[in-house]
């Protein structure tokens, strides 16, 4: 199985943490980089090759990951000279990709089984499969329903339910072959075009642990929760090593 990890963004929403390192390399729990956790997970679930799409501070990611041998995988790189969006980097490299492959953001912290996403996609015949998550958003304001100048209903700070993308996708190469390479092309562009063609993406709903490390508050939460979630987030981790891991004043260390 093959995965493409999108790791070329500047991580501006996560400033100042990303001033000196790219977002996929920011540490979680003072012990592992986010990208390191992702590579560990992919290897555990049977992925043996990875393409890393890099751009901003890409040389640091290359130096950290290398050829992927320490995770039992082969890693190659796609270097973006200009930002091409979520899908754009893939379009010029389709010849080097298998027919079915996983695509994911490099800053996702989840216990999702990536292999299940790809296997469902392979068997579904869908143009793309999207891993999704249920989210609640509470309004900061009272909401008024107005009709013809009159207030008809009032809801005090209501909660809205949404289904959101986790930033993990199953792809088929044939889905992407119609789009030209070398120009920005986002996931939103792809989905809107597929819907216009009446080609509906498949849904892979997930209800486990998921954080998109995109904002300082999400990053702080990930650090606060990592110790309790470590064995869940890093399946196959040596249990003796995990048991030695202790927390003192919020800092992780191993005996």
BAKE-702264 format. One record per residue: z, x, y of N, C-alpha, C in turn. Coordinates in steps of 0.05 Angstrom, whole numbers, padded with zeros to 5 digits, always signed. Atoms other than C-alpha are relative to their C-alpha. Example, Ala and Ser with C-alpha at 12.3 -4.5 7.8 and 13.67 -1.06 7.14 Angstrom:
<zapas>
+00000+00018-00024+00156+00246-00090+00000+00018+00024;-00001-00016-00024+00143+00273-00021+00014-00015+00022;
</zapas>
This chain:
<zapas>
+00000+00017-00024+00000+00000+00000+00000+00018+00025;+00003-00016-00024-00016+00023+00070+00011-00016+00024;-00011+00012-00024+00018+00009+00137-00009+00015+00024;+00006-00011-00026-00003+00020+00209+00024-00006+00018;-00022+00003-00018+00055+00032+00257-00009+00005+00028;+00008-00003-00028+00042+00020+00331+00023+00013+00015;-00021-00015-00013+00081+00073+00368-00010+00014+00025;+00013-00013-00023+00040+00087+00430+00009-00009+00027;-00008+00011-00026+00076+00047+00484+00019+00018+00015;-00017-00016-00018+00115+00075+00543+00030-00009-00001;-00028+00009+00001+00178+00034+00530+00013-00004+00026;-00011+00003-00027+00187+00017+00603+00024-00019+00002;-00022+00020+00000+00233-00042+00588+00026+00012-00009;-00024-00012+00011+00281+00005+00553+00010+00024+00017;-00010-00021-00018+00290+00053+00611+00030-00005+00006;+00007-00028-00002+00329+00097+00622+00000+00015-00027;-00001-00013+00026+00335+00110+00546-00026+00014-00007;+00027-00011+00008+00260+00125+00541-00010+00020+00021;+00009-00020-00020+00258+00175+00599-00009+00026-00014;+00005-00026+00012+00258+00235+00552-00012-00002-00028;+00011+00003+00027+00238+00206+00484-00015-00026-00002;+00014+00025+00003+00188+00153+00462+00018-00021-00014;-00018+00021+00010+00219+00086+00443+00004+00001-00031;-00005-00001+00029+00208+00094+00367+00019+00022-00009;-00018-00022+00007+00251+00157+00369+00028-00003+00012;-00027+00003-00011+00312+00130+00406+00019-00004-00024;-00018+00001+00023+00372+00137+00360+00015-00026-00003;-00016+00023+00006+00408+00080+00326+00025+00010-00014;-00025-00008+00012+00481+00091+00311+00004+00030+00000;-00003-00030-00003+00475+00165+00333-00007+00015-00026;+00006-00013+00025+00447+00180+00264-00030-00001-00008;+00028+00003+00008+00376+00154+00253-00016-00010+00024;+00019+00011-00019+00316+00142+00298-00011-00026-00011;+00011+00025+00010+00286+00072+00294-00023+00005-00018;+00024-00006+00016+00221+00101+00267+00008+00012-00027;-00010-00011+00025+00260+00139+00214+00009-00022-00019;-00008+00023+00016+00291+00074+00190-00024-00015-00011;+00024+00014+00008+00223+00041+00188-00014+00015-00023;+00014-00016+00021+00192+00098+00147+00016-00001-00026;-00017+00002+00024+00251+00097+00099-00005-00027-00014;+00005+00026+00011+00241+00022+00089-00027-00002-00013;+00027+00001+00011+00166+00027+00079-00002+00015-00027;+00001-00015+00024+00175+00081+00027+00015-00014-00023;-00016+00014+00020+00229+00041-00009-00016-00023-00012;+00014+00023+00009+00183-00019-00013-00028+00006-00012;+00023-00007+00015+00126+00020-00044-00024+00008+00016;+00022-00010-00016+00082+00041+00015-00002+00030-00003;+00004-00029+00005+00051+00109+00002-00017+00014+00021;+00016-00012-00022+00008+00119+00064+00005-00016+00025;-00005+00012-00026+00019+00106+00138-00018+00012+00021;+00014-00009-00023-00023+00110+00200+00017-00005+00024;-00016+00002-00024+00016+00123+00264-00019+00000+00024;+00015+00002-00025-00019+00099+00328+00018+00009+00023;-00017-00012-00020+00010+00143+00382-00015+00004+00027;+00012-00004-00026-00001+00153+00456+00021+00015+00017;-00020-00012-00018+00056+00165+00506+00020+00017-00016;-00018-00019+00014+00097+00226+00484-00006+00002-00030;+00008+00000+00028+00057+00225+00419+00006+00026-00014;-00005-00026+00012+00069+00299+00408+00028+00001-00011;-00027+00000+00011+00143+00286+00398+00002-00016-00026;+00000+00016+00025+00129+00233+00345-00013+00017-00022;+00012-00018+00020+00082+00282+00310+00019+00021-00010;-00019-00021+00007+00135+00336+00311+00022-00011-00018;-00022+00012+00015+00188+00289+00283-00009-00009-00027;+00008+00012+00025+00148+00254+00229-00016+00020-00018;+00016-00019+00015+00100+00310+00208-00020-00014-00018;+00019+00012+00019+00059+00293+00146+00012-00022-00017;-00013+00022+00014+00110+00243+00120+00011+00007-00027;-00007-00007+00027+00127+00283+00058+00030-00006-00006;-00029+00004+00006+00203+00275+00066+00006-00029-00006;-00003+00028+00008+00193+00200+00057-00018-00007-00024;+00018+00005+00023+00145+00209-00002-00025-00015+00008;+00025+00014-00010+00086+00184+00040-00018+00020+00013;+00020-00015-00016+00023+00211+00071-00004-00013+00027;+00002+00011-00027+00021+00202+00146-00024+00013+00015;+00020-00010-00018-00040+00208+00191+00003-00014+00027;-00005+00009-00028-00047+00194+00266-00025-00010+00013;+00020+00010-00019-00089+00154+00315+00010+00006+00028;-00008-00008-00027-00084+00184+00385-00014-00018+00020;+00011+00016-00022-00094+00135+00443-00001+00016+00025;+00002-00013-00026-00120+00167+00507+00006-00020+00022;-00007+00022-00019-00114+00100+00543+00012-00023-00017;-00012+00022+00016-00072+00039+00522-00021-00020-00008;+00020+00018+00010-00113-00007+00478+00012-00026-00011;-00012+00024+00010-00063-00062+00462+00008+00002-00029;-00010+00001+00027-00038-00084+00394-00022+00005-00020;+00021-00001+00020-00104-00090+00358-00021+00022+00006;+00021-00019-00008-00149-00043+00398+00000+00026-00014;+00001-00026+00014-00126+00022+00365-00011-00001-00028;+00009+00002+00027-00145-00004+00297-00030-00002-00003;+00029+00006+00002-00217-00022+00314-00018+00024-00004;+00016-00024+00003-00242+00049+00317+00007+00015-00025;-00008-00015+00024-00208+00069+00252-00002-00017-00025;+00002+00017+00023-00228+00013+00204-00011+00014-00024;+00012-00015+00023-00268+00061+00161+00021+00015-00016;-00021-00016+00013-00203+00098+00144+00022-00018-00011;-00021+00018+00009-00163+00035+00126-00009-00015-00024;+00007+00016+00023-00160-00004+00061-00007-00029+00009;+00007+00027-00007-00183-00076+00058+00024-00016+00010;-00024+00014-00009-00112-00103+00065+00022+00020+00007;-00020-00019-00009-00057-00068+00104+00020-00014+00018;-00021+00010-00017+00007-00080+00142-00003+00013+00028;-00001-00011-00027+00011-00072+00218+00027-00008+00012;-00027+00007-00010+00078-00068+00253+00006+00017+00025;-00010-00015-00023+00111-00047+00318+00019+00021-00010;-00018-00022+00008+00149+00018+00315+00028-00002+00010;-00027+00003-00011+00212-00010+00347+00014-00024-00011;-00012+00024+00012+00230-00066+00299+00022+00008-00019;-00023-00005+00017+00298-00066+00266+00005-00025-00016;-00001+00024+00016+00298-00114+00208+00004+00008-00030;-00002-00004+00028+00314-00121+00134-00022-00015-00015;+00023+00013+00012+00248-00156+00121-00013+00018-00022;+00014-00014+00021+00214-00136+00056-00030+00001+00007;+00028-00003-00010+00147-00110+00083-00020-00005-00022;+00018+00003+00022+00115-00110+00015-00006-00029-00006;+00004+00029+00005+00125-00185+00007-00019-00012+00021;+00019+00010-00020+00089-00197+00073-00029+00007-00008;+00027-00009+00006+00029-00156+00051-00010-00014-00026;+00009+00013+00024+00027-00186-00019-00007-00030+00005;+00007+00028-00006+00029-00257+00009-00027-00001+00015;+00025+00000-00015-00027-00239+00057-00023+00005-00019;+00022-00006+00019-00070-00210+00001-00008-00024-00016;+00005+00023+00017-00063-00273-00040-00008-00025+00015;+00003+00024-00016-00070-00323+00017-00029-00005+00008;+00027+00003-00010-00142-00310+00039-00001-00005+00030;-00001+00005-00029-00118-00319+00112-00011+00025+00015;+00010-00022-00015-00150-00276+00166+00022+00020+00008;-00023-00016-00007-00081-00250+00186+00025-00016-00007;-00025+00012+00005-00010-00264+00166+00021+00010+00020;-00019-00007-00021+00045-00265+00218+00029-00004-00010;-00029+00004+00007+00119-00253+00201+00013-00012+00025;-00011+00016-00022+00157-00303+00244+00030-00004-00003;-00029+00002-00001+00229-00316+00264+00007-00023+00019;-00009+00023-00017+00265-00377+00293+00019+00011+00022;-00017-00009-00023+00296-00364+00362+00008-00024+00017;-00009+00020-00019+00337-00407+00408+00003+00012+00028;-00003-00009-00028+00333-00400+00484+00014-00022+00016;-00016+00019-00016+00385-00434+00528-00008+00002+00029;+00008+00000-00029+00362-00455+00597+00025+00005+00017;-00021-00006-00019+00404-00429+00654+00004-00023+00020;+00000+00022-00019+00391-00494+00692+00000-00027-00014;+00004+00027+00009+00396-00568+00683-00029-00007+00003;+00029+00006+00001+00327-00595+00666-00004-00029+00006;+00007+00027-00008+00298-00657+00699-00027-00007-00010;+00027+00010+00007+00241-00699+00672-00007-00020+00022;+00007+00016-00023+00205-00728+00732-00027-00014-00005;+00025+00016+00002+00152-00783+00731-00004-00016+00025;+00007+00015-00024+00118-00810+00793+00022-00001+00021;-00020-00002-00021+00172-00785+00840+00028-00009-00008;-00026+00009+00009+00230-00811+00799+00011+00017-00023;-00012-00015+00022+00279-00773+00755+00006-00020-00023;-00002+00018+00022+00275-00805+00687+00021+00009-00021;-00019-00010+00020+00318-00759+00644+00013+00026+00012;-00013-00024-00008+00368-00703+00655+00013+00013-00025;-00012-00015+00022+00389-00649+00605+00014+00024+00012;-00016-00022-00011+00445-00600+00623-00003+00024-00017;+00003-00026+00013+00425-00530+00604-00008-00003-00030;+00007+00005+00028+00387-00551+00541-00008+00026-00015;+00008-00021+00017+00371-00506+00482-00028-00006-00011;+00027+00004+00010+00298-00497+00464-00004+00018-00025;+00005-00015+00025+00276-00476+00394-00029+00010+00000;+00026-00012+00001+00217-00429+00386-00004+00015-00027;+00007-00019+00022+00181-00394+00329-00015+00023+00013;+00011-00024-00014+00165-00323+00351-00011+00020-00021;+00010-00022+00017+00126-00265+00322+00020+00022-00001;-00018-00023+00004+00168-00209+00293-00013+00027+00006;+00014-00025-00003+00115-00157+00308-00007+00014-00026;+00007-00010+00027+00098-00149+00234-00022-00019-00010;+00023+00016+00007+00030-00172+00208-00013+00011-00026;+00018-00007+00021-00013-00172+00145-00028-00003+00010;+00027+00001-00011-00085-00156+00162-00021+00005-00022;+00024-00006+00017-00153-00155+00127-00021+00013+00018;+00019-00015-00015-00205-00106+00150-00024-00018+00009;+00023+00017-00007-00260-00159+00148+00005-00018+00024;-00007+00016-00024-00222-00199+00201-00007+00014+00025;+00003-00015-00025-00229-00143+00251-00027+00012+00004;+00025-00014-00002-00299-00118+00237-00019-00012+00021;+00018+00012-00019-00332-00167+00286+00007+00009+00029;-00008-00007-00027-00294-00138+00346-00007+00028+00007;+00009-00027-00007-00320-00078+00385+00024+00019+00005;-00021-00020-00003-00279-00014+00386-00001+00012+00028;-00001-00015-00025-00258+00026+00447+00008-00015+00024;-00008+00015-00023-00233-00029+00491+00027-00014-00006;-00025+00013+00005-00165-00062+00501-00003-00027-00015;+00001+00025+00015-00153-00118+00451+00027-00006-00012;-00027+00006+00008-00086-00151+00441+00002-00020-00023;-00005+00020+00021-00055-00194+00387-00005-00028+00010;+00005+00026-00012-00059-00252+00435-00030-00006+00001;+00029+00003+00000-00134-00241+00443-00010-00008-00028;+00009+00005+00027-00143-00240+00368+00007-00029-00009;-00009+00026+00010-00102-00303+00353-00016-00022+00015;+00015+00020-00014-00136-00343+00408-00029-00002-00009;+00028+00001+00010-00205-00323+00383-00001-00012-00028;-00001+00012+00027-00186-00340+00310+00003-00030+00001;-00005+00029-00002-00160-00408+00331-00025-00014+00010;+00025+00012-00010-00224-00421+00370-00021-00002-00021;+00019+00000+00023-00263-00405+00306+00010-00018-00023;-00013+00016+00021-00217-00452+00267+00008+00016-00025;-00010-00018+00021-00191-00393+00226+00029+00004+00005;-00028+00001-00007-00117-00404+00224+00016+00023-00014;-00018-00020+00012-00068-00346+00213+00021-00013-00017;-00021+00010+00017-00017-00354+00158+00027+00008+00011;-00027-00005-00009+00058-00356+00171+00017+00010-00023;-00020-00010+00018+00110-00314+00135+00027-00003+00014;-00025+00005-00015+00176-00343+00158+00023+00017-00012;-00022-00017+00008+00237-00298+00155+00025-00008+00015;-00025+00009-00012+00310-00315+00168+00022+00021-00003;-00020-00021+00003+00345-00249+00155+00007+00014+00026;-00008-00015-00024+00364-00194+00204-00025+00010+00014;+00023-00010-00015+00315-00178+00260+00008+00004+00029;-00002-00006-00029+00319-00145+00328-00024+00015+00009;+00022-00014-00013+00262-00124+00373+00013+00017+00022;-00015-00018-00018+00290-00062+00408-00017+00004+00025;+00017-00002-00024+00255-00077+00474+00014+00001+00026;-00016+00000-00025+00311-00084+00525+00026+00014-00005;-00026-00014+00003+00375-00045+00538+00021-00016-00015;-00020+00016+00013+00418-00104+00515-00006-00002-00030;+00006+00000+00029+00380-00107+00448+00006+00026-00013;-00006-00026+00010+00387-00033+00439+00030+00004-00003;-00029-00002+00002+00462-00036+00453+00010-00016-00023;-00009+00017+00022+00469-00093+00403-00007+00014-00027;+00008-00014+00025+00431-00052+00350+00020+00022-00006;-00019-00021+00005+00478+00006+00359+00027-00011-00008;-00026+00012+00006+00539-00039+00356+00000-00011-00029;+00002+00013+00026+00515-00073+00292-00009+00018-00023;+00013-00016+00020+00484-00015+00255+00018+00007-00024;-00018-00009+00022+00544+00009+00215+00003-00023-00021;-00004+00022+00018+00556-00060+00186-00025-00008-00015;+00026+00008+00011+00482-00069+00171-00014+00023-00015;+00015-00024+00008+00465+00001+00147-00011-00002-00028;+00011+00003+00027+00459-00012+00072-00021-00021-00002;+00019+00021+00000+00421-00075+00086-00026+00009+00013;+00024-00009-00014+00373-00041+00134-00013+00024-00013;+00011-00024+00014+00364+00022+00091+00004-00003-00030;-00003+00004+00028+00356-00003+00020-00005+00026-00016;+00004-00024+00016+00363+00051-00032+00015+00024+00010;-00015-00022-00011+00407+00094+00012+00023+00006-00019;-00022-00009+00018+00456+00135-00029+00026-00013+00008;-00024+00015-00007+00518+00091-00032+00023+00018+00006;-00021-00019-00006+00564+00151-00034-00002+00011+00028;+00004-00010-00027+00533+00177+00030+00008-00022+00020;-00006+00021-00018+00540+00109+00062+00030-00004+00002;-00029+00003+00000+00614+00104+00042+00014+00021+00016;-00012-00021-00016+00628+00170+00076-00004-00004+00029;+00005+00005-00028+00600+00144+00141+00023-00015+00012;-00023+00012-00014+00657+00127+00188-00007-00005+00029;+00003+00005-00029+00663+00100+00258+00025+00007+00014;-00023-00007-00016+00709+00131+00308-00009-00002+00029;+00008+00004-00028+00704+00107+00380-00029-00007+00004;+00028+00009-00002+00636+00077+00366-00020+00021-00007;+00019-00021+00006+00606+00143+00342-00001+00003-00031;+00005-00003+00028+00576+00151+00273+00001+00030-00008;+00003-00027+00010+00587+00214+00232+00005-00002-00030;-00004-00001+00029+00588+00234+00159+00018+00024-00007;-00018-00021+00009+00642+00275+00124-00016+00021-00015;
</zapas>
